Amino acid sequence: MQLEFIFQIAILIMSVVIHEVSHGYAASLLGDQTARYQGRLTLNPFKHLEMVGSFFVPLVSYFFGGFIFGWAKPVPYNPHNLRPGRWSEAIVAGAGPASNLVLAIIFGLVIRFSVALGIENMAFLHVTALVVFVNLLLMVFNLVPIPPLDGSKLLFACFPQKMYQIRGFYERYSLILILIFIFVLWEYIAPLATLAFRIITGLSL
């Protein structure tokens, strides 16, 4: 159990760091260098980890739910520095979940074609499956349209200017909405990660 926990923690850290760095690089390509100036465009995990999301939540989720889940410090960016366009902020937001999907697909295809690749080590395939599932969980969670999750930025990009007061409402009550989501709705949305795992790897959890 201890070895399993260590592997899951390592995979989570790798995944959330790549997620956050992807936000920073997307912002950099669109003209904002805030993350670069603050030294956050690095895969060094110590630049990204935080006490609650990176340590406390993973411990609780593992011992009570049997899996690892958490997050890192958001990579900072200034939306006013991004190239003009209503989709700029959405591109930065979407870069994080997109990176998790790419990781899940790459490692998932290794599992799907493991026989053809001559990979028979079950321990390696188990760790690879953990990489796929953790990244799919992160992607699904972050696409939920509740601030400050990435899905909210994608949703707000679709709002016409006259509906921006709705964005203010979402942001004002974001903590309450996230708590409702975690304790009431998460059990209905988490199976999406399981379905995506099956589609990518061809296997069931």
Legacy VTK file of the C-alpha trace (Angstrom):
# vtk DataFile Version 3.0
C-alpha trace
ASCII
DATASET POLYDATA
POINTS 205 float
0.000 0.000 0.000
2.842 2.389 0.822
4.475 1.791 -2.587
1.130 2.334 -4.333
0.654 5.602 -2.431
4.138 6.819 -3.381
3.533 6.071 -7.057
0.181 7.852 -7.020
1.667 10.910 -5.302
4.515 11.036 -7.850
2.068 10.737 -10.755
-0.210 13.417 -9.323
2.695 15.834 -8.822
3.960 15.244 -12.354
0.497 15.733 -13.811
-0.493 18.890 -11.937
2.892 20.499 -12.626
2.577 19.865 -16.365
-1.009 21.154 -16.172
0.043 24.449 -14.581
3.129 24.945 -16.758
0.912 24.480 -19.817
-1.202 27.418 -18.661
1.946 29.511 -18.320
3.321 28.613 -21.743
-0.035 29.310 -23.402
-0.135 32.739 -21.741
3.477 33.372 -22.775
2.701 32.558 -26.406
-0.239 34.975 -26.246
1.902 37.821 -24.938
1.840 37.606 -21.124
5.166 36.820 -19.443
3.953 36.939 -15.807
4.609 33.242 -15.207
8.074 33.499 -16.780
9.025 36.496 -14.634
7.884 34.654 -11.486
9.899 31.552 -12.351
6.844 29.339 -12.856
7.670 28.080 -16.363
9.577 25.176 -14.873
8.893 21.503 -14.197
10.506 21.863 -10.770
7.627 20.683 -8.518
8.737 22.825 -5.566
7.773 25.915 -7.570
4.179 24.686 -7.925
3.131 22.665 -4.876
0.903 24.008 -2.102
0.050 22.567 1.300
-3.707 22.011 0.890
-4.101 20.900 -2.725
-0.794 19.065 -3.079
-0.556 17.320 0.313
-3.690 17.467 2.489
-6.312 16.726 -0.208
-4.282 13.834 -1.746
-3.915 12.219 1.682
-7.633 12.535 2.442
-8.718 11.321 -1.007
-6.383 8.316 -0.834
-7.329 7.089 2.629
-11.070 7.757 2.250
-11.599 7.231 -1.476
-8.777 4.897 -2.424
-7.307 7.191 -5.090
-5.108 10.273 -5.229
-6.506 13.651 -6.188
-5.290 17.208 -5.742
-3.951 20.347 -7.405
-1.038 22.771 -7.477
-0.704 26.541 -7.107
-2.265 28.219 -10.155
0.294 29.683 -12.536
-0.291 33.458 -12.550
-1.120 35.381 -15.708
-2.470 38.829 -16.488
-5.418 38.659 -18.917
-4.849 42.308 -19.822
-1.480 41.382 -21.335
-2.908 38.711 -23.604
-3.369 39.435 -27.279
-6.765 41.017 -27.925
-9.543 38.565 -28.549
-12.329 37.029 -26.528
-10.800 33.569 -26.821
-7.336 34.390 -25.438
-8.242 33.664 -21.806
-10.082 30.523 -22.881
-6.990 29.260 -24.727
-4.864 29.743 -21.607
-7.481 27.954 -19.498
-7.890 25.097 -21.958
-4.156 24.439 -22.138
-4.174 22.784 -18.698
-6.866 20.148 -19.295
-5.507 19.645 -22.822
-2.104 18.714 -21.387
-3.750 16.134 -19.114
-5.636 14.673 -22.068
-2.443 14.432 -24.128
-0.653 12.631 -21.280
-3.613 10.266 -20.850
-3.683 9.455 -24.578
0.083 8.879 -24.828
0.225 6.531 -21.841
-3.143 4.999 -22.737
-1.902 4.033 -26.193
1.091 2.332 -24.567
-1.398 0.145 -22.681
-3.606 -0.451 -25.714
-0.658 -1.567 -27.867
1.377 -3.164 -25.070
1.237 -6.613 -26.694
2.446 -5.285 -30.037
5.177 -3.326 -28.252
6.270 -6.436 -26.372
5.484 -4.944 -22.939
4.552 -7.707 -20.500
5.604 -6.207 -17.175
2.334 -5.934 -15.224
3.811 -3.551 -12.632
4.806 -1.142 -15.423
1.357 -1.391 -17.016
-0.289 -0.759 -13.637
1.707 2.430 -13.114
0.939 3.471 -16.689
-2.773 2.936 -16.026
-2.489 5.163 -12.948
-0.965 7.904 -15.100
-3.899 7.667 -17.499
-6.610 7.680 -14.838
-5.123 10.461 -12.682
-4.770 12.709 -15.724
-8.327 11.985 -16.831
-9.610 12.825 -13.344
-7.702 16.121 -13.422
-9.055 16.931 -16.868
-12.679 16.211 -15.954
-12.466 18.103 -12.660
-10.862 21.171 -14.195
-13.408 21.333 -17.019
-16.249 21.836 -14.539
-17.529 25.400 -15.213
-17.120 26.748 -11.667
-14.555 29.478 -10.857
-11.631 29.249 -10.494
-11.598 25.970 -12.441
-10.580 26.088 -16.094
-14.045 25.170 -17.313
-15.387 28.497 -16.038
-12.963 30.429 -18.285
-14.091 28.379 -21.261
-17.725 29.053 -20.387
-17.206 32.794 -19.853
-15.570 33.106 -23.273
-18.924 32.103 -24.779
-20.829 34.772 -22.833
-21.830 37.919 -24.715
-20.620 41.146 -23.080
-24.072 41.982 -21.701
-24.102 38.746 -19.679
-20.908 39.440 -17.734
-22.932 40.037 -14.566
-23.510 36.276 -14.561
-19.729 35.830 -14.381
-19.682 38.079 -11.327
-22.314 35.890 -9.664
-20.357 32.714 -10.378
-17.132 34.197 -9.031
-18.844 35.613 -5.925
-20.284 32.253 -4.896
-17.544 30.034 -6.362
-16.523 28.472 -3.030
-20.096 27.420 -2.227
-20.578 26.082 -5.752
-17.374 24.037 -5.605
-18.343 22.528 -2.251
-21.771 21.586 -3.631
-20.091 20.043 -6.644
-17.561 18.016 -4.630
-20.042 16.662 -2.073
-23.155 16.293 -4.251
-22.340 16.110 -7.959
-18.827 14.649 -8.184
-20.063 11.052 -7.985
-22.109 11.650 -11.138
-19.275 13.251 -13.099
-16.297 11.121 -11.998
-17.537 8.142 -14.109
-16.683 10.255 -17.177
-13.020 9.664 -16.362
-13.670 5.921 -16.131
-15.439 5.968 -19.519
-12.600 7.934 -21.110
-10.111 5.437 -19.634
-11.999 2.571 -21.265
-12.133 4.351 -24.626
-8.418 5.212 -24.651
-6.953 1.985 -23.261
-9.573 -0.530 -24.304
-9.637 -1.810 -20.711
-11.937 -1.452 -17.732
-10.717 -0.213 -14.363
LINES 1 206
205 0 1 2 3 4 5 6 7 8 9 10 11 12 13 14 15 16 17 18 19 20 21 22 23 24 25 26 27 28 29 30 31 32 33 34 35 36 37 38 39 40 41 42 43 44 45 46 47 48 49 50 51 52 53 54 55 56 57 58 59 60 61 62 63 64 65 66 67 68 69 70 71 72 73 74 75 76 77 78 79 80 81 82 83 84 85 86 87 88 89 90 91 92 93 94 95 96 97 98 99 100 101 102 103 104 105 106 107 108 109 110 111 112 113 114 115 116 117 118 119 120 121 122 123 124 125 126 127 128 129 130 131 132 133 134 135 136 137 138 139 140 141 142 143 144 145 146 147 148 149 150 151 152 153 154 155 156 157 158 159 160 161 162 163 164 165 166 167 168 169 170 171 172 173 174 175 176 177 178 179 180 181 182 183 184 185 186 187 188 189 190 191 192 193 194 195 196 197 198 199 200 201 202 203 204
